[in-house]
Amino acid sequence: MSIPLQLITGFLGSGKTTFLRQYLHATAGGLGEVAIIQNEFSPVNMDGQSLKNDFQYEMLEVNIGSVFCVCLLGSFIDSLRAFAETVKPDLLLMEASGLSDTLGVGQVFQSQKLRGKIYLDKVWCLVDALHFNRASALRLRLEHQIRSADIVVLTKMDLYEGSVEKIKAEIRTLNPFATFVQADHGHIPEYGLKGKPRFFPAESQAGGRPDVESVVIRSSRAIRKEALIGFLKGLNGQCIRAKGYVRLFSGKRAFLQTVFDQVELSELEEQQDSTELVLIGNFNKNTNLQVSFDEHCRL
């Protein structure tokens, strides 16, 4: 059965390891067997060693640069599959490198080696409120981390003297559907940590962990809103969740998020650009979703 993976992102120094510690403390015993993946740019992972000393979890350390880089993707996928098959956890928590460009996260779960084995359950992004606008040289990576997030955790709020609403408004221009959680003095409220996954109704839990996979749709074609809705309806309930960006026929770009048959579509100021959608569900193996999407673009 498929193993859920929750991804923890955030720029350098935003507090990802502190968050991971609190997550493990707050959810101790309530998530089943948890395994941790830590990705660092440097060959020495001090945070990983500290976590090993404090917690009894299986850990996979990847200290070779960002695992979302195309040049490292194949190696990481092999390592992740072997780790999951050996440890067999109920949940994987992955702390990404602060320099990761996480828009490529969908490529990991699109791999044939992982489809039906591991799926992307939730993405957390930690944003350092104090230094949010200071990393101009690497701003694009920070923006991509925010765009990939389900939940944005604002950290160092006790040190920040500016307008919280201004930061939130700027983040919403990048990701209009993210949920916000605020952290003071390094403490993240437990309600923010214990939120239940939104993907599955209660009755689906009785049969154990669902057997789902992630599929990535990419296209340079524009699509009409009506055709996009038709494409989603044509999945006949197979798609539990969809999230990503679509290029609309009007020339605008839009952010799409669905949970079962609930669809949210928000137009952005950005013009054109390509489509990249991540679909999570239990799909008909005889249907090529990429081909189906392209056909709807012609309608």
C-alpha positions in Angstrom: 0.0 0.0 0.0 1.1 3.6 -0.6 3.1 5.4 2.1 2.3 9.2 2.6 5.2 11.6 2.5 5.1 15.0 4.1 7.6 17.5 2.8 9.1 20.2 5.0 10.6 23.1 3.0 11.9 26.6 3.9 14.8 28.8 3.1 18.1 28.7 5.0 17.7 29.4 8.7 13.9 29.4 8.7 13.7 26.8 11.4 12.9 23.5 9.6 14.8 21.2 12.0 13.1 23.0 15.0 9.8 22.4 13.3 10.6 18.8 12.7 11.5 18.3 16.4 8.2 19.9 17.5 6.3 17.8 15.0 7.8 14.6 16.3 7.1 15.6 19.9 3.5 16.8 19.3 2.5 13.7 17.3 4.5 11.1 19.2 2.8 7.7 18.9 -0.1 9.1 17.0 1.2 8.7 13.4 2.4 5.0 13.6 5.9 4.2 12.5 7.6 7.4 11.2 10.8 7.6 9.2 12.8 10.7 8.4 14.6 11.9 5.3 17.0 14.8 5.6 18.5 16.5 2.6 21.5 18.8 3.0 23.8 20.6 0.6 26.9 20.1 2.8 28.5 16.6 3.3 28.2 17.0 7.1 24.7 16.9 8.5 24.9 18.2 12.1 21.1 18.5 12.4 20.7 14.9 11.4 23.1 13.7 14.1 21.3 15.8 16.7 18.0 14.2 15.7 19.4 10.7 15.9 20.6 11.4 19.4 17.1 12.6 20.6 14.7 10.4 18.7 14.5 6.7 17.8 13.5 7.0 14.2 14.9 5.4 11.1 16.6 8.1 9.1 17.9 8.5 5.5 20.5 11.2 5.1 21.1 12.6 1.6 24.0 15.1 1.7 24.7 15.6 -2.0 22.9 18.8 -2.8 19.2 19.3 -3.6 17.5 16.0 -4.4 15.2 17.9 -6.7 18.0 18.8 -9.0 17.6 16.8 -12.3 21.2 15.5 -12.0 20.5 13.9 -8.6 16.9 12.9 -9.1 17.5 9.3 -10.3 19.9 8.5 -7.4 17.5 9.9 -4.8 14.5 8.0 -6.2 16.5 4.7 -6.0 17.5 5.6 -2.4 14.0 6.6 -1.4 12.5 3.4 -2.8 15.0 1.2 -1.1 14.6 3.0 2.2 10.8 2.8 2.1 10.9 -0.9 1.2 13.3 -1.7 4.0 11.8 0.4 6.8 8.1 0.1 5.8 7.0 3.2 7.7 3.5 4.5 8.1 4.7 8.0 7.3 7.7 9.6 5.8 8.8 13.1 6.9 11.3 14.7 4.5 13.2 17.9 5.4 14.4 19.4 2.2 17.6 21.5 1.8 17.0 25.2 2.3 18.3 25.8 -1.2 15.9 23.4 -2.9 13.8 24.4 -5.8 10.7 22.4 -4.9 8.6 23.0 -8.0 10.2 19.8 -9.2 8.8 17.7 -6.4 6.2 16.2 -8.7 8.9 14.6 -10.7 9.9 12.4 -7.8 6.5 10.8 -7.4 5.9 10.6 -11.2 8.7 8.0 -11.3 7.6 4.5 -12.2 9.7 3.2 -9.3 7.6 5.1 -6.8 4.1 5.2 -8.3 1.7 3.3 -6.1 4.4 3.1 -3.4 4.8 6.6 -2.1 2.6 9.7 -2.5 2.9 13.3 -1.6 0.6 13.9 1.4 1.3 17.4 2.5 3.9 20.2 1.9 4.9 22.5 4.7 6.9 25.7 4.0 8.6 27.7 6.8 9.0 31.4 6.0 11.4 33.4 8.2 9.3 36.6 8.8 12.4 38.5 9.9 14.4 37.9 6.8 11.7 37.2 4.2 12.7 40.0 1.9 16.5 39.8 2.3 17.4 36.7 0.2 17.1 38.6 -3.1 19.8 36.6 -4.9 18.0 33.3 -4.4 14.5 34.8 -4.3 13.1 32.5 -7.0 13.8 29.4 -5.0 12.0 30.8 -2.0 9.0 31.7 -4.2 8.9 28.2 -5.6 9.0 26.7 -2.1 6.0 28.9 -1.2 4.1 27.9 -4.4 4.5 24.3 -3.6 3.1 24.6 0.0 -0.2 23.5 1.5 0.7 25.1 4.9 3.0 28.2 5.4 4.5 28.4 8.8 5.6 32.0 9.7 8.6 31.7 12.0 10.5 34.2 14.2 7.3 36.2 14.8 8.6 37.3 18.2 11.4 39.2 16.5 9.4 40.6 13.6 8.1 44.2 14.0 6.5 44.7 10.6 3.1 44.0 9.3 2.1 40.3 9.4 -0.8 41.0 7.0 1.6 42.5 4.5 3.7 39.3 4.5 0.6 37.2 4.2 -0.7 39.3 1.3 2.6 38.9 -0.5 2.6 35.2 0.0 -1.0 34.9 -1.2 0.0 36.4 -4.5 2.3 33.4 -4.9 -0.1 30.8 -3.3 -3.6 31.9 -2.7 -4.8 28.7 -1.1 -2.1 28.1 1.5 -3.1 27.9 5.2 -1.1 30.0 7.7 0.4 29.0 11.0 2.4 31.4 13.2 5.4 30.5 15.4 6.6 32.6 18.4 9.9 32.0 20.1 10.4 28.9 18.0 7.1 27.4 19.3 4.6 26.2 16.7 1.0 25.7 18.0 0.1 22.1 18.2 -3.2 22.6 16.3 -1.0 23.5 13.3 0.9 20.3 13.7 -2.0 17.9 14.3 -4.2 18.9 11.4 -5.6 15.7 9.7 -4.8 15.1 6.1 -7.7 16.4 3.9 -7.5 13.8 1.2 -9.6 10.9 2.5 -13.0 10.6 4.1 -13.2 8.9 7.5 -14.8 5.7 6.1 -11.7 5.1 3.8 -9.5 4.7 6.9 -11.1 1.4 7.9 -9.4 -0.5 5.1 -5.9 0.8 6.1 -3.7 3.1 4.1 -5.0 3.9 0.6 -3.3 2.7 -2.5 -2.7 5.9 -4.4 -0.2 7.4 -6.8 0.9 10.8 -8.0 0.8 11.8 -11.7 2.2 15.0 -13.2 0.6 16.8 -16.1 2.7 19.2 -18.1 1.7 21.2 -21.2 2.5 24.3 -23.0 -1.0 24.4 -24.4 -3.7 26.8 -23.1 -7.0 25.4 -21.9 -10.5 26.9 -21.6 -12.0 26.9 -18.1 -14.9 24.7 -19.2 -12.6 22.2 -20.8 -10.5 22.1 -17.6 -13.6 21.3 -15.5 -14.5 18.7 -18.1 -11.1 17.1 -17.8 -11.4 16.9 -14.0 -15.0 15.5 -14.1 -13.8 12.9 -16.7 -11.6 11.4 -14.0 -14.8 10.0 -12.5 -13.8 10.3 -8.9 -10.4 8.7 -9.4 -8.6 12.0 -8.5 -8.6 12.6 -4.8 -6.6 15.8 -5.1 -5.1 18.1 -7.8 -2.9 21.1 -7.3 -0.8 23.2 -9.6 -0.8 25.9 -12.3 -2.6 26.0 -15.6 -2.3 28.2 -18.6 -5.8 29.5 -19.5 -7.1 30.2 -23.0 -7.6 33.9 -21.9 -3.8 34.3 -21.7 -3.7 34.3 -17.9 -2.2 31.9 -15.5 -4.3 30.3 -12.8 -3.7 28.3 -9.6 -5.8 25.2 -9.4 -6.6 23.2 -6.3 -9.2 20.4 -6.0 -10.2 18.0 -3.2 -12.5 15.3 -4.7 -15.2 17.3 -6.6 -14.5 20.6 -4.9 -12.6 22.8 -7.4 -10.9 26.2 -6.6 -9.4 28.2 -9.5 -7.7 31.5 -8.9 -6.4 33.7 -11.7 -3.0 35.2 -11.2 -1.4 38.4 -12.6 1.2 36.4 -14.4 0.6 35.9 -18.1 0.8 32.7 -20.1 3.4 30.2 -19.0 3.1 26.4 -19.0 0.8 24.1 -17.1 2.1 21.8 -14.3 -0.4 19.9 -12.3 0.1 17.2 -9.7 -2.8 14.7 -9.5 -3.2 12.3 -6.5 -5.5 9.4 -6.7 -6.1 5.8 -7.8 -6.1 6.1 -11.6 -7.1 3.7 -14.4 -3.8 2.3 -15.7 -5.2 2.1 -19.2 -5.8 5.9 -19.4 -3.0 8.3 -20.4 -3.9 11.4 -18.4 -1.4 13.6 -20.2 -3.0 12.7 -23.6 -6.4 13.3 -22.1 -5.4 16.7 -20.8 -3.9 17.7 -24.2 -7.1 16.6 -26.0 -9.2 18.9 -23.7 -6.9 21.8 -24.6 -8.1 21.4 -28.2 -11.8 21.8 -27.2 
